[in-house]
Amino acid sequence: MLRDLKDGKGRLLVRDIVLTASKETALGHRLPDIVVHWNDAAFLPGLRIAGTNIVAQPVGIKTGQHALDGFCLINRKDTLNPENSLLAEEMGQFISQLTL
């Protein structure tokens, strides 16, 4: 269904879908089991989804695109300091030092 989503002008809204878990194990994971990579048409103001009465409303001023080669989620309040940031080249060492 997601792959077939189009806007009112017939442009596909979804570029790619990545499943991070099989159907059998998805419910046991703490992270989302699906990642949707959107085409640019999905971010246009006044987006109307074809075949529906749905008009998408932006929930923020800016959104981000996440690439598979640079996507990382960490939820460790005991380890992360929101006042600091890491350079991309420091991420590998940081992650390898975490105890899960």
N, C-alpha and C positions, 0 to 999 in steps of 0.2 A: 504494500500500500504506500509506504513512504517513497519508494523509488518512482512511483507513478504520479506523485504530486506535481502539479503544474500551476502556474499563475494564470490570470485571466487572458494573457497573451500567448499561452501555450508553452512558455519556457519551463523546463524542468527545474524544480527547486532543490532536489537532492543530487549531489555529485557522487557520493559514495557512502556506504554503510559498513561499519566495522563491528562485528560481534566479538565481544571480549570473553564470552563464555558460551558453552553449549546450552541448549535448553534445559538439559538435565541438571546442570550445576549453577545456572544463573541465579536462582533464588537464594543460594547459599553465599553469594559473593557480597562484599560490602561496597564495591564500586559498581557503577552502572554497567549493565551488560551490553549496551549498544551505544555506539558513537556515530552521530550523523554529521557528515561533511556537507555543508550547504553550498549551493551555487550562489553567485552574487545576486541573482534575481530574488532570492529569499530575503534579502536585507533591504530591498527597495521600499521607500515609504508608500503607504497605501496598498500594500500587497493584498490582492484578492486571490483566494485559492479557487481554482477552476472547479466548476461543478458543485460549489457550495455557496452559502451566504456568508462565509467567514471572511472577515477583513482583519488581517493581522495588525495588532497595535504594538509599537515598540515599547519595551519595558525599561529601556535605558538609552542613553545617548550613544554609547559605543558598545560594540560587541567584538569578540575575538574569534579568530579561526585557529584551531589547534591542529598542528601537523603531527603525523605519527612519529616523525623523527625528533620531535621536541615537546612531547606531552608528558607531564609528570604531575601526579596528585600526591600530596603528603598531608596527613592530618595528625600531627604530633605536636601539641601545644607545649609539651615538656622539652622539645628539641628546637622548635622554630622560634625565632625572635622577629616579630613583625616590623621592628625598626631597622632590621638588616636586610640585605639582599645578597644573592649569590650570582656570580658570573656563570655563564653557561659551562665554561670549562671546569668549574668547581663542583658541579652537580654530581658527577660520578663518585668523587671522593666522599661527598656529604652523604649520599645514599648508602654507600658501602659501609659507613660507620654507624648507621642506624641499627638498633636491635629490634627486631619485629616480634 
